[in-house]
């Protein structure tokens, strides 16, 4: 007896699921996992994110200049050091609270991260 294969999703349903996951990533409303934040044009890709405890924020430098990610709040202080173009910095968000994120080189680059 052959093992049963999992049912296939109709194309429309599969597309809807993919769109839902893309929307969750873009808004930052994603369960434990990784959320990408891009840096381009001397700005973060989102001014604010809400994520669940345990999420890792992946800050990708798609800019043509270096950055320095500073994350502060809820008794936490993280510093990426000099982040060259094309380099990513991963920050695990393990403590609930509100965090301010900014670039130490470009202080107008700011965002807020809320961890639930």
Steps between C-alpha positions, in 0.01 A plus 500: 500500500638838396506783756239768440626819343403832657220676313599770252375853543305651212710765325282787623527382861877453472536854361284640782716321759818638342352851494398468866854398600650786296265747669594365844869543424454849358306617806724320746204311650666160494536228761842382613729490200681769306379842384705687242561874534671665205714813516495697178497868415613581855173358638365180655241313292238545775460779757350257753466124549312280745646153545468210740762413756766278346499661156838582348520832317727478196627848410633494141710791378388555140637854508820624338631625836583338835257500791516429875185346650428605859211330683397621847208438733360260762842479668666391174772676301632353173762650268569345159832674459587626153269332247641518148275504189375149419544376859217385731471531877273263694341612826300247707202664669474289816351746751153657467496879488541800274835560333641799319716416198724756334815530295793635700642656183174639358290606804195583284468126428257388772240233560308352792469127570237366740556146627197317646 
